[in-house]
Amino acid sequence: MTNPVVAELVELLGLERLEDNLFRGQSRDIGTRYVFGGQVLGQALSAAQQTVEDHRGAHSLHAYFLRAGDIGAPIVYNVE
């Protein structure tokens, strides 16, 4: 039996592919006005992993948050 919290996390990391390197993710409301940064990092890594071959796993991730994310708007990830 799947843990409902794990299932929700997997669903949150499952992004909608708009184009080859363009993805859209939804946000989970955690009771704040802004998007949780860990969610953004997880979704960004998920998008990046979907654009490379399976054997090319990520080994590092660095990020800066310059502005707060809007909890009501989807996040678009453009992978370069």
JOHU-V460438 format. One record per pair of residues at least 6 apart in sequence whose ideal C-beta (glycine too) atoms are under 6 Angstrom apart, sorted by the first residue. I is the first residue (numbers start at 0). J is the second residue. If there is no record, write none. Layout:
I:J / I:J
This chain:
11:27 / 12:41 / 12:45 / 14:22 / 14:24 / 14:45 / 14:46 / 15:23 / 16:22 / 17:23 / 20:50 / 20:78 / 21:77 / 22:46 / 22:76 / 23:73 / 23:75 / 24:42 / 24:74 / 25:73 / 26:34 / 26:70 / 28:70 / 29:35 / 33:67 / 33:68 / 34:68 / 34:70 / 36:64 / 40:62 / 43:76 / 44:57 / 44:60 / 46:76 / 46:78 / 47:78 / 50:78
